Amino acid sequence: MFKAFTLGIEEEYMVMDPVTRELRSHEQKIVEQAHKVINDQVKAEFHQAVVEVGTQICADIHEARKDVAYLRRTIAQIAGDLGFSIGASGTHPFSKWEKQLITDHPRYFEIVNEMQDAARSNLIFGLHVHVGMENREMAIHIANSVRYFLPHIFALSTNSPFWEGRNTGFKSFRTKVFDKFPRTGIPDYFASIEEYDNYIKLLVKTNCIDNAKKVWWDLRVHPFFNTVEFRVCDVPLTLDDTIMIAGLFQAVCAKIYKLRMQNLNFIIYNRALINENKWRASRYGIDGYLIDFGKEMEVNTRALISELLDFIDDVVDDLGSRDIIAATTRLLENGTGADKQLQVYADTNDLVAVTDFIQEQFLLGC
């Protein structure tokens, strides 16, 4: 029933100097060497201190885990051989964007020309999860419904409490940095795929964008692939956290699909309401309260995530992901990447120690 729900995972990694722990522009040396091993599964990003990797199309979550583990090991090995170190965090604890070089590519220069410091300061690292769809009509239906769950799963991924040497007070400051871009955040509801396509055509016609990939929402029906792409999350510290989050996104898609096959629909909530929960998730992670719109009351975030686990329970066995999803309970007990970074800082009062911790976590479980 759920064979269409394949997975593709993209992660963005920090390239750092192993001595200073500062972000370091690597002049695409890592990408060039990695191309010889993993071909098009690695690419340069806007800033030279960023490396992006992407899995193949994976039939299930266990195949995805093997692929992400291989990519993390490969990039770490190549970077180490070239004199760099690698880590995964939504922001670097103390490096300043003003010192970072832009990758030499016409597309990136075009973005800088249009967005100026909003682009130059966009020194962030995210996780993108693609879930395969049987067709684009089903994709827009599922995208409309799963918007509600974005803050819940995003809260689990929070991993960027520091920015330019400061404790920001946010569990995910990465989202605040990215908010400066246009066409970001929670998407609107679209009544049909035709309405969505007409929206994109209007933006292109009026020179707002030149292609649909410049719609950078937290969730989008991908313009070229038959996927729903989740873009809301910080890149997690560890492999296990990444795979758990991917498994949750896959499962909520499968659950909405199952309801549709039973002629049932999930309630569609207003974008403005979902944004209230996203803000809370970025500020407090799993330690705060989200709004249960059905009950019209605040509910402990951990309790709402437990309700999410109950909601998807009848699809995880068919997806083969029960063991992966079980890691959610452990994360609720042990804390997110942001919580762990903050604990290291509380223990040491040293952001270099936090950066060392991020590096140490990168290959955990790989």
N, C-alpha and C positions, 0 to 999 in steps of 0.2 A: 504493500500500500504506500510505503514512503520511499520507494527507490529513487524518486525524482529529487529527493532532498539531499543532494550531494553537498560537499563542503569544499570551500577554498578559503585559506587563511593567509592574510598579509600582516607582517609585523615590521615596525620601524625601530631600528636600533641606534644607540648612541655610539659614536666612535670617539675614544678618549685617549689622552696621553697617559701611559701607565705610571709616569713619575708625578706629574702635576695633577692628574685626574681631571684636568680641564677637557672640554670638548676640543677636538682637533680636526681640522680640515685635512682629509686624507687624499685629496686630488684624484679621487676615484680609483686609487690603486687597489683597494679591497674589491671593488666591483669588477675591475679588469681581471684580477686573478680568479675571482669567484666565477666569472663567466666561463672559464675553462673547465670548471667542475660541474656547475649547476645551471649553465646556460642562461636562459631567460628567467630563471627563478630569483634573480637578484637584479636590482637596478639602482641607479643614483636617485637622489631626492633633491629637493630645492636647496637645502644647505649641504655643504660638503661634509659636514660632520654627521650626516645621516646615511644609513644604508637600509634599503627596504628589501625584504624577501617575500616570496609568495609560494605557497604550495602548488602542486598539481591539483587537478580536480580529484577529490578524494571520495570514494564510495561511502565511507562511514567515518565515525569519529576516531576509531583506532588507526585507520590508515592516515588520517590527518595528524594524529599524534606522532607517528613515526616520521612523517615528512617534516613537521616543525622541529622535531628533535634533531633530525639530520641537518636541517638548515642552520639551526643554532650552533651545532658543533662545527659545521663547515666554516661559517663566518668567523667564529671565535678562533679557530685554528689559523685561518688565513690572516686575520687581523694580528694575531700574536706573532706570526712569522714576519710580518711587516713592521712590527714595533708599535702596534696599537693595542688597546684593550676595548672590550665591548660590554655594554650593559643595556638593560631594558627598563626604562622609566618614562612616564609621560612628559616630564621635564627634567633637565639636568639640575642638580641641587644648587649649583652656584655659578656656572659659566654664563657669560653675558652675550646676548645675541649680537650686540654691536661689533663684537670681535670676530664673528663667524663669516666665512666666505660663502657666496652664492655659487652654485654649480654653473659652469659655463655652458649654457644651453639657451637657444632663442626663446623657448617656451617660458623658462623661468625669468628671463629678462623682461619678457612681455608682462608677466604677472607683477614684477617689481615696478615697471613703468606705470601700470594701472593702479596698484594698491599701495605703493610707497612703503612707509614704515609698518603698515599693517602686515605686509608680506615679509619684510626683512626681520621683523620680530617674531615671526611664526615658527619659532624654534621648538617644536613639539614632536611627540612620538606617539603614534596611535596604533590601534589594532583594528583591522577590517576583516569581517567574516562574511563570506558569500554563501548563501544557502540556495541550492538549485531549485528551480521551479519547473513545472510541466509546461506552462505557457505564461505569457505576460499578463493575461487577464486574471489568472489566479495570483500572480505576483502582486498586483496592485491591491487585490482583496486582502491578501495576507499582510501586506505592508500597512494598510489602513488599520488593521486590528492590532498588530503587534506593537504599534507605537506606544500603547499604554504601558508595555513592559520594559521599555527602554530605560527609564530611570532605575528600576529594580536591578537589572543586570549591570548597568553602568556603575551603580553603587559598589558592586562586587569588584569591579575593575579599577577603582580609584587608586592612583599610583603616582601622583604628582603634587605633593604638598609644598615643595620648595620652588622658588623662582628667583634667580639672580642673587642667591645667598640669603634669602629671607624665608622664614616660615610664614606662608601666606594666610594661614588659618583655614584654607580649603583642603579637602582631601584630593580634589582634582582641580588644580589651577590650570591645567592644560586646556580645559574647556573654556575658561575665561580668556585665555590668549586667543583661541580660535574664534571666539565670538566677534572679533573685529572684522572677520571676513564676511562678505555678503553671502546669502543663500546657504546659511549654516543653521544648526539647531534642529528642533523637531519639525518634521514636514507637516504640511496641511493634509487634510483628507481629500482624496480625489474619487469622484463617483465612478469613474471608469478609466481604463487605460487610454482611451481616446482623449479624455479630458487632460490627463497627465501629458500625453504627447503634444496636445495643442498648447499647453503651457510652455513646454520646451521650445516648440516652434516659434511662439511669440517672443520668447527671450532672444532667440537667435535672430529673428527678423528685425528686432529693435536694437540689435548690437549690444545687448546686455552680456551675452556670452557668444562664443563662436562654436561651442560644442557642449553636449549635455554633461560631460564630465566636470564642468565647472559649476555644477549644482552639488554643493558639499554638505548636504543634510546629514543628520545622524543616522538616517535610514533612507535608502533610495532603491527604486527599481533600476537595476543597472542599465545604462543606455545601450550596451552592446552584448552583454551576456544575459542568458535566461536565469538571472539570480535576483534575489533580494539581498542587498549589501548593507550590513550593519557597520556603522562608522563612529559610533558614540563613545567607544571605550578607550581609555588609556592603554598603552601596551603594558601587559602585566610583567611583573618581576620574573616569573617562572613559567616553564613549559606547562606544568600542571594547571596553573591558573588560566593560561590561554586556552587550553583544551576544554577545561570546564566551562568557560564562558562561551566558546564556540558550540559546545554541546547544548547549552541552555538556549541559545539562539535557534539552533536546529530544532530543538524540541518544541519551542513555542510556535514555530512555523508549522510543524507537523500537527500540533494540537488544533490550531485554527483551521487547518486543512481538514482534519477529521470532523470537526464541528460542521464545516461547510458540507461535507459529504453526507451528514445527517440532517441537512437542511436547518442547521442552527448557526447563529451568528454571535460573535462576541460584541459587547457594547462598544460603539465608537465614541471615544471621548474627544472633547475639544482640545485643540493644540495648546491653547493658553493654560488649560488645567494640567496637561502633561508637563508643560514647561515649569509649573510650580514644583512638581516632583523632581524634575531634572536639577533645578537649582538646589534643592535640599540635598540631593545625592552628591552634587559637586562639593557642597559645603561640608557635609557631615559624613559622607560615605555610608557605612552600614550602622553608624552609631546614632543616627537621628530618627526622625519620624517622617514618613511619607503620608500622603493623603489617600485614604480609601474613598474613592468618589462614590461608590455604591452606598457606603455607610455615611458618607459626608462627615468624616471625622479623621483626625490624625491617628496613625497606627505605627507602632514601632517597626522600623525598617526590617529588622530581622524577622519579625512576625509576618510581614507581608511577603518576604522572600520565601519563607516556609510555606505560605499559601500558594505561591507560584510553583513550588516543588510539588505540592499536592495536585495542582491544576494539570501539570504535565505528566503526572505519574503513569497514566494509562497509555502513553506513547513511547516511553523510554526503553522498554524491553524490545519493542518492534524495531527501534532505532539501534539497539545494541549498545546503549550509552548509560545504562543504570550505574555501572561502576564509576564512570566519568562524572556523572551528575552528583554522585554521592560526595564528591569533594566539596560541594557547596556547603554542606553542613560543617565540614572541618574549617573552611574559610570563615564562616560565621563565628566560629569559636576562636580562631587564631588571629583574625584580622586580615585586612587587605594589604596590598603593597604599601599604600600610604601609611597605614597604621604601623607597619614594621619599620618603615623609614623614620617615622616620628619617634618610635621607641629607641632606635639606635641613636638618634640625635639627643633624646632625653638622657640616655646613658652616658654619652660622650661629649655633648656640646660641640661636636666637630662634624662639619659637613663633608670633610674628606673621608671620615669614617663611614658616613652614610653612602658616599659614592663607592667606597670599597665594598660595602655590603651589597650594593646593587650589582657590582661586577661578580661577586661571589655567588649570587643567586642565579646568574644567567644560565649556567649549565646544569643547575640542579634538576635531577630527574632525566637528563638527556643521555 
